[in-house]
Amino acid sequence: MRAYRLPAAKGKSGDPRWPGFARRYGLAPARPVQWEVEALDPAELQRLVLSAVDPYIARRVLAQQIAPGRRTAPRSGRHPGG
């Protein structure tokens, strides 16, 4: 998140995961911070998420799941869940 220069907010002081996270990323274990990814441009957030999950997508299975939905999806151009 440093590359995106998102503003840091005070993190949850009682989060037991913080010390390990802080050590891993070179942050101060005594000063928990957090970043809200919602502050990113929506298109950039989508790109980051899709690139992170891409290696784990079974393309053949995904295509099989999407194909039936295309026949029944509304024609509004919006995602059926959105």
C-alpha angles and dihedrals in degrees: 000000000000090000089060093048093225114177113257120231128199110276130218107284094205097052106124091204094061100083092055092045091048092051092047094052101033097252129142108273091206094054113055116201134176138194127216109226088198086078089071121094105271093236091052092047089052091049092051094048094046093048090049095052097036096092090057099050117108098213096198093051092045091051090051091052095046097047097068091046092056090062093053104030118116115257094232090104091240125117110264090240096044 
